[in-house]
Amino acid sequence: MNKIARSLPGIAAAMFLAIPAAMNNATSASAAPSACNNTVQQYFVSAGDTLSKIAESAFGDPRQWPRIFEYPGNTEAIGRNPNVLNIGVRLQIPPCPGAIQSIPQEAAPAKTARVGRNTGSTTTTLPIKLYVVTGDDWPPYVSTDWPKGGMAVVIVEAAFEAAGMSDNVEIHYVNDWSAQLETLTKTNRYQLTFPWYYPKMEFWQSCDRLPEPMQIRCEYDHSNPIANVTLAFFKEAGRADLAQDTLEGIKSKRLCRPKGYSTFELVENGLSVDNLHIELSPTDCFLRLLEGRVDYVLLNRFTGLAVAAEMGIGDNVEMADITIASPIHILAYRNNPMDTVQYLDEFNKGLQTIIDNGVYGQIISFFNDEFTRRLTQ
């Protein structure tokens, strides 16, 4: 993801969680998951279930369905339409809203520093200290204005801690996203960088088929997903003609995406960029939506809801029942002389550990709640 797509001044304190989506395609009532608590629970989909109905049963609020959708493993099981669930599919239900009052102690991050560059030298052996670079302008994922640097930072640190590497990891913040890939990791000033989207190469087949800005990512290996980012389709609230839209139906609609935002994930999911209206900012896209000049605004759910809240139009727009999951990863330069790609394996092991022991679920629940708190305070 590029710098333009991440830098959204003024919305960091306006991030919002509750999604005004009306998922009303349910049929018969179904068995409800048990009341949620501060742990991750299993639930098997029953006849008549929709994700919003499961969220209402578990959380008491159908609008909280993205918490379930984004949990590791659930996005693959659910697919693009939260209203169409296969009976018997196992879902993980994260902790209740409000159940996690603080970041788990097990996830306390190692030493971090806000600097422009590191002072480590290039060697041909594994470093005593592993330097990792990220940005500071994409809340809630990475931002020093958020607790312990943001959701992605806490997850990364917790995973390395679970892998026994927390004393060797130091995170630096450099707000030049292009430089992170083009120079900082390639010259080994940093060994890893995050969080980044990564193209589905089984779709593209070869790097030269990718949009040019994405081709550099073929020079990197990637970790398992740090988190799943929901690409939301925002529409004007109450539009009956769009109520039954599917991803297939959206192909013929007028879509708006801000300038500088990635489009490769749209192509991967069968959408054509030919129908895309490009505006200067998310605000401009929402203005075009309310003017009736576009049908959908495409933004990640946090950015979209935050901008709508800042504009005072939160009651006028809603998130459609269609979504695309865009995972974010750690990247390691493939040709690093120190073979730092192996650190991705260690991270992946630690990540699976915190998913299995419930720490991951507590982290993302805490940060989801932080969105609500910042909007309503």
Backbone torsions as a table, in degrees:
resi	resn	phi	psi	omega
1	MET	NA	141.4	-176.0
2	ASN	-93.1	174.5	-174.5
3	LYS	-63.9	-40.2	-179.1
4	ILE	-59.0	-41.9	-177.1
5	ALA	-69.2	-22.1	-177.3
6	ARG	-94.4	-31.1	-170.6
7	SER	-84.4	106.4	-178.6
8	LEU	-130.2	77.7	-174.8
9	PRO	-57.4	139.6	172.2
10	GLY	91.3	-9.1	-176.9
11	ILE	-104.2	-3.8	-175.0
12	ALA	-59.3	-36.9	-178.4
13	ALA	-86.8	-1.6	-176.4
14	ALA	-111.7	15.7	-180.0
15	MET	-62.3	141.9	-170.5
16	PHE	-129.6	152.0	-179.2
17	LEU	-111.5	-52.3	-171.0
18	ALA	-61.5	125.2	-175.2
19	ILE	-105.2	119.8	-177.9
20	PRO	-77.7	60.3	-179.3
21	ALA	-101.5	135.0	179.5
22	ALA	-103.9	100.0	179.2
23	MET	-98.5	96.0	-170.2
24	ASN	-122.0	27.1	178.9
25	ASN	-90.9	15.4	-176.8
26	ALA	-67.2	153.7	175.1
27	THR	-107.9	-109.8	-178.3
28	SER	-80.5	160.9	177.2
29	ALA	-66.8	154.0	-178.5
30	SER	-136.2	168.7	179.3
31	ALA	-62.2	133.6	-177.0
32	ALA	-93.4	148.4	172.6
33	PRO	-66.4	154.0	178.5
34	SER	-63.8	157.5	-179.9
35	ALA	-55.3	136.8	-176.3
36	CYS	-76.4	165.4	177.6
37	ASN	-143.7	-144.1	-177.9
38	ASN	-97.5	17.7	178.4
39	THR	-124.4	167.8	175.6
40	VAL	-87.1	131.7	-179.0
41	GLN	-121.0	157.4	177.0
42	GLN	-93.5	147.1	173.5
43	TYR	-145.2	136.4	178.3
44	PHE	-105.8	127.0	-175.0
45	VAL	-62.3	134.9	178.2
46	SER	-111.5	170.1	178.7
47	ALA	-59.1	134.4	177.5
48	GLY	88.3	-4.3	-179.0
49	ASP	-70.9	143.1	162.0
50	THR	-126.8	164.3	-178.2
51	LEU	-65.7	-35.3	179.0
52	SER	-67.7	-35.2	177.5
53	LYS	-67.7	-38.8	177.4
54	ILE	-64.7	-41.7	178.6
55	ALA	-63.5	-38.8	178.8
56	GLU	-65.5	-40.1	179.2
57	SER	-68.2	-40.8	-175.3
58	ALA	-81.8	-43.0	-171.3
59	PHE	-108.3	-13.1	-175.7
60	GLY	81.2	10.9	-177.1
61	ASP	-152.3	111.9	-178.3
62	PRO	-64.7	-20.3	-177.9
63	ARG	-74.9	-7.0	-179.6
64	GLN	-87.4	12.0	-175.7
65	TRP	-59.3	-29.7	179.0
66	PRO	-61.2	-26.7	176.9
67	ARG	-59.2	-38.3	179.5
68	ILE	-77.2	-44.9	-176.8
69	PHE	-57.1	-41.0	-172.6
70	GLU	-83.6	-8.0	-177.2
71	TYR	-68.3	142.2	-176.3
72	PRO	-50.8	129.1	180.0
73	GLY	92.2	-28.6	-177.4
74	ASN	-72.7	-37.3	-177.1
75	THR	-61.6	-41.3	178.7
76	GLU	-66.7	-37.5	-178.4
77	ALA	-72.5	-32.0	-175.6
78	ILE	-85.1	-44.1	-176.2
79	GLY	86.5	-157.2	-170.8
80	ARG	-84.6	-19.5	-175.2
81	ASN	-118.6	107.7	-178.8
82	PRO	-64.6	-11.4	178.3
83	ASN	-88.0	-11.3	-178.1
84	VAL	-114.5	101.9	-177.8
85	LEU	-119.2	138.7	178.0
86	ASN	-82.2	131.0	179.9
87	ILE	-60.0	135.2	178.2
88	GLY	92.1	-9.9	178.5
89	VAL	-65.5	136.2	179.8
90	ARG	-89.5	128.5	176.5
91	LEU	-118.4	150.1	173.9
92	GLN	-99.5	126.6	-179.7
93	ILE	-101.5	112.8	-177.7
94	PRO	-71.4	172.9	-178.9
95	PRO	-57.5	155.6	179.9
96	CYS	-60.8	149.2	168.4
97	PRO	-56.1	130.9	179.4
98	GLY	86.0	-5.5	-176.1
99	ALA	-79.0	-24.3	-177.6
100	ILE	-108.6	108.3	-174.3
101	GLN	-88.1	-16.8	-179.4
102	SER	-151.3	162.3	176.8
103	ILE	-66.4	133.7	-178.4
104	PRO	-53.8	139.5	-178.6
105	GLN	-59.7	-33.0	179.8
106	GLU	-64.7	-16.8	-177.0
107	ALA	-101.7	13.4	179.3
108	ALA	-60.0	125.8	-173.9
109	PRO	-73.7	157.1	173.8
110	ALA	-74.4	-178.8	-177.1
111	LYS	-58.5	133.0	176.4
112	THR	-123.8	161.1	179.7
113	ALA	-146.0	140.8	176.6
114	ARG	-101.3	101.0	-177.0
115	VAL	-139.9	171.5	179.1
116	GLY	-87.5	-25.8	-179.4
117	ARG	-160.4	162.3	178.0
118	ASN	-96.2	173.3	-176.9
119	THR	-111.9	7.4	179.8
120	GLY	-70.7	149.8	179.4
121	SER	-99.1	157.7	179.0
122	THR	-79.5	128.2	178.5
123	THR	-132.6	178.3	178.7
124	THR	-108.0	7.4	176.7
125	THR	-117.4	166.9	-179.2
126	LEU	-64.4	135.8	-176.4
127	PRO	-72.8	148.3	171.9
128	ILE	-65.6	-38.4	177.4
129	LYS	-113.3	131.2	178.0
130	LEU	-96.8	114.8	-178.3
131	TYR	-94.5	127.4	-176.4
132	VAL	-123.9	134.6	-177.0
133	VAL	-115.5	141.5	174.9
134	THR	-144.3	-178.6	176.0
135	GLY	-100.2	-173.9	-176.8
136	ASP	-136.7	26.6	-172.7
137	ASP	-141.6	31.9	177.2
138	TRP	-134.3	69.0	178.1
139	PRO	-69.2	148.1	6.0
140	PRO	-91.2	6.3	-172.1
141	TYR	-77.1	-49.1	176.8
142	VAL	-138.4	116.9	178.0
143	SER	-172.7	127.5	178.7
144	THR	-73.3	-7.3	173.0
145	ASP	-79.9	-7.2	-179.7
146	TRP	-107.9	157.6	-177.1
147	PRO	-52.5	126.9	175.8
148	LYS	53.3	28.5	173.1
149	GLY	93.1	-1.7	177.4
150	GLY	109.3	167.2	-173.9
151	MET	-58.4	-48.8	-176.8
152	ALA	-65.8	-38.0	178.8
153	VAL	-62.4	-45.0	-178.7
154	VAL	-65.4	-39.4	178.2
155	ILE	-64.3	-44.9	-179.6
156	VAL	-61.5	-46.9	-179.9
157	GLU	-64.6	-40.9	179.6
158	ALA	-64.5	-38.7	179.7
159	ALA	-67.0	-43.3	177.8
160	PHE	-66.9	-34.5	175.7
161	GLU	-63.5	-43.2	178.5
162	ALA	-64.7	-26.2	177.6
163	ALA	-86.8	2.7	178.4
164	GLY	77.8	24.2	-175.5
165	MET	-119.5	11.2	-172.3
166	SER	-61.1	-33.8	-179.7
167	ASP	-71.0	-14.9	-177.0
168	ASN	-101.8	0.4	-173.5
169	VAL	-110.7	131.1	175.7
170	GLU	-135.4	126.6	-177.6
171	ILE	-101.2	132.7	175.2
172	HIS	-117.0	150.2	179.6
173	TYR	-108.6	120.1	179.5
174	VAL	-132.7	112.6	-176.0
175	ASN	-85.8	52.9	170.7
176	ASP	-137.1	88.5	-172.6
177	TRP	-64.1	-39.0	179.2
178	SER	-61.8	-42.5	-179.5
179	ALA	-63.5	-31.0	-179.9
180	GLN	-58.5	-40.6	-179.6
181	LEU	-88.3	-36.1	-171.9
182	GLU	-81.0	-31.1	-176.6
183	THR	-134.4	-46.6	-168.2
184	LEU	-63.2	-41.9	178.1
185	THR	-86.1	-31.5	179.8
186	LYS	-66.3	-30.6	179.2
187	THR	-94.5	6.3	175.7
188	ASN	69.0	17.7	171.3
189	ARG	-68.0	-29.2	171.7
190	TYR	-131.7	146.3	-177.1
191	GLN	-94.8	-26.1	-179.6
192	LEU	-139.4	157.9	176.5
193	THR	-143.0	147.4	-179.6
194	PHE	-159.3	165.6	-10.3
195	PRO	-96.6	140.5	-175.5
196	TRP	-131.7	143.2	166.2
197	TYR	-73.9	155.0	179.2
198	TYR	-138.0	133.2	-177.2
199	PRO	-67.8	152.1	175.9
200	LYS	-84.0	99.8	-173.3
201	MET	-70.7	-18.8	174.5
202	GLU	-66.3	-23.2	175.8
203	PHE	-84.4	-47.7	-174.0
204	TRP	-78.2	-27.6	177.6
205	GLN	72.6	-44.1	179.3
206	SER	-144.0	152.8	-174.8
207	CYS	-65.1	-32.0	-176.6
208	ASP	-71.0	-9.3	176.1
209	ARG	-88.0	-13.0	178.9
210	LEU	-72.0	154.5	168.4
211	PRO	-55.4	141.9	-172.5
212	GLU	-52.3	-43.2	-179.3
213	PRO	-62.4	-21.0	-177.9
214	MET	-89.4	-14.6	-170.9
215	GLN	-63.9	-29.3	-180.0
216	ILE	-62.7	-24.1	-177.7
217	ARG	-70.8	-15.4	174.3
218	CYS	-68.7	-14.2	177.8
219	GLU	-86.2	3.1	-176.2
220	TYR	-124.1	148.6	166.6
221	ASP	-96.5	157.4	-175.5
222	HIS	-127.8	154.6	177.9
223	SER	-80.7	175.9	164.8
224	ASN	-63.3	160.3	-175.2
225	PRO	-60.2	130.7	170.3
226	ILE	-68.2	-42.4	179.8
227	ALA	-159.4	160.5	173.5
228	ASN	-101.1	121.9	178.4
229	VAL	-96.4	125.3	-179.9
230	THR	-82.9	116.8	170.4
231	LEU	-82.7	111.6	-173.0
232	ALA	-98.5	150.5	175.5
233	PHE	-108.5	100.2	-178.1
234	PHE	-87.7	135.4	178.9
235	LYS	-131.4	167.5	175.7
236	GLU	-69.1	133.2	-176.4
237	ALA	-61.6	136.7	174.0
238	GLY	84.9	6.1	179.2
239	ARG	-74.3	101.3	-175.7
240	ALA	-64.1	-30.2	-177.1
241	ASP	-70.8	-13.5	178.7
242	LEU	-107.4	2.8	-171.9
243	ALA	-62.2	-33.9	-175.5
244	GLN	-105.1	17.6	-177.6
245	ASP	-63.1	145.1	173.1
246	THR	-118.6	172.8	177.0
247	LEU	-60.3	-34.6	177.0
248	GLU	-65.2	-42.2	-179.9
249	GLY	-68.0	-30.2	-178.5
250	ILE	-67.8	-20.7	-178.1
251	LYS	-57.4	-28.9	-178.5
252	SER	-95.9	1.2	-177.5
253	LYS	-90.6	166.4	179.1
254	ARG	-88.5	115.2	-174.7
255	LEU	-110.7	143.2	179.3
256	CYS	-119.6	133.7	178.5
257	ARG	-136.8	133.0	-179.2
258	PRO	-66.2	153.2	179.1
259	LYS	-60.5	135.5	178.8
260	GLY	90.8	-11.1	179.2
261	TYR	-81.4	148.6	-176.5
262	SER	-67.6	153.0	178.3
263	THR	-127.4	-5.7	-174.7
264	PHE	-60.8	-34.8	-179.0
265	GLU	-69.3	-25.3	175.3
266	LEU	-68.5	-45.4	179.2
267	VAL	-62.4	-40.6	179.7
268	GLU	-60.6	-25.6	-177.8
269	ASN	-105.8	21.9	171.1
270	GLY	84.3	8.9	179.0
271	LEU	-94.9	144.3	-179.2
272	SER	-96.4	136.6	176.5
273	VAL	-76.2	-6.7	179.7
274	ASP	-66.3	-28.5	-179.9
275	ASN	-93.0	9.4	-173.6
276	LEU	-86.6	128.6	172.9
277	HIS	-95.0	122.2	-178.6
278	ILE	-99.2	123.1	176.7
279	GLU	-118.4	166.2	-174.3
280	LEU	-69.3	-28.8	-172.9
281	SER	-153.2	165.0	173.2
282	PRO	-57.5	-37.1	178.0
283	THR	-59.5	-44.2	179.3
284	ASP	-63.0	-38.2	177.8
285	CYS	-62.9	-42.8	179.5
286	PHE	-67.0	-35.8	176.5
287	LEU	-63.1	-42.3	177.5
288	ARG	-63.5	-35.2	178.7
289	LEU	-63.0	-48.8	-177.4
290	LEU	-71.2	-21.5	174.8
291	GLU	-81.3	-7.3	-179.8
292	GLY	81.2	14.7	-177.9
293	ARG	-90.1	-16.2	172.3
294	VAL	-135.7	161.6	-179.0
295	ASP	-98.8	-32.1	-177.2
296	TYR	-140.1	145.4	170.3
297	VAL	-110.1	128.8	-175.3
298	LEU	-104.9	110.7	-180.0
299	LEU	-148.4	157.4	171.7
300	ASN	-65.6	151.6	-167.8
301	ARG	-61.0	-37.1	-179.3
302	PHE	-67.0	-47.3	179.6
303	THR	-62.3	-46.5	-178.0
304	GLY	-60.8	-46.5	-178.3
305	LEU	-70.0	-34.6	178.8
306	ALA	-67.0	-45.1	180.0
307	VAL	-64.6	-43.4	178.9
308	ALA	-60.2	-40.8	178.6
309	ALA	-65.3	-41.1	-179.7
310	GLU	-65.8	-33.6	178.1
311	MET	-79.0	-12.3	-177.6
312	GLY	77.6	25.3	-177.9
313	ILE	-117.4	21.4	-176.8
314	GLY	-57.4	-30.4	179.2
315	ASP	-84.7	-8.3	-175.6
316	ASN	-99.6	-10.6	179.8
317	VAL	-128.5	156.3	177.8
318	GLU	-147.6	161.5	-179.4
319	MET	-91.5	126.6	-179.4
320	ALA	-67.0	166.0	-178.3
321	ASP	-81.6	24.2	-179.6
322	ILE	-127.1	141.6	-178.4
323	THR	-153.6	160.4	174.0
324	ILE	-125.4	129.1	177.1
325	ALA	-87.5	126.9	178.9
326	SER	-119.2	97.8	-177.9
327	PRO	-67.5	148.8	173.7
328	ILE	-114.5	147.2	-168.9
329	HIS	-135.7	166.7	161.3
330	ILE	-87.6	141.1	176.5
331	LEU	-116.2	145.6	175.4
332	ALA	-129.7	131.4	-179.9
333	TYR	-64.7	124.6	-170.7
334	ARG	-64.8	-30.4	-175.9
335	ASN	-102.2	20.5	176.7
336	ASN	-61.8	130.6	-176.4
337	PRO	-64.6	-17.8	180.0
338	MET	-93.2	6.6	178.8
339	ASP	54.0	48.2	-177.2
340	THR	-71.1	-6.9	175.1
341	VAL	-56.9	-29.4	-178.7
342	GLN	-62.1	-22.9	178.3
343	TYR	-67.5	-25.0	175.8
344	LEU	-63.3	-37.6	177.4
345	ASP	-62.9	-42.6	178.9
346	GLU	-65.3	-41.5	177.2
347	PHE	-60.9	-45.2	-178.5
348	ASN	-60.1	-39.5	177.8
349	LYS	-63.6	-45.8	179.1
350	GLY	-65.8	-38.0	178.3
351	LEU	-60.9	-44.6	179.3
352	GLN	-64.4	-34.7	178.1
353	THR	-62.0	-45.9	-177.6
354	ILE	-75.1	-23.4	171.3
355	ILE	-68.5	-45.3	-177.2
356	ASP	-67.9	-36.2	-176.6
357	ASN	-90.1	1.4	173.9
358	GLY	91.6	-9.1	-179.2
359	VAL	-63.1	-40.0	179.9
360	TYR	-58.0	-48.2	-179.3
361	GLY	-60.7	-37.5	178.4
362	GLN	-67.7	-37.8	179.7
363	ILE	-63.5	-51.5	-175.9
364	ILE	-68.8	-31.7	176.7
365	SER	-66.3	-41.0	177.9
366	PHE	-59.4	-45.9	-176.6
367	PHE	-73.2	-31.4	172.7
368	ASN	-62.3	-42.8	177.7
369	ASP	-65.4	-33.2	179.1
370	GLU	-63.2	-33.5	175.1
371	PHE	-60.1	-49.7	-179.9
372	THR	-60.1	-43.8	-178.6
373	ARG	-62.3	-42.5	-177.6
374	ARG	-69.4	-29.8	179.2
375	LEU	-74.5	-38.9	-170.7
376	THR	-95.2	-8.4	-177.4
377	GLN	-71.5	NA	NA
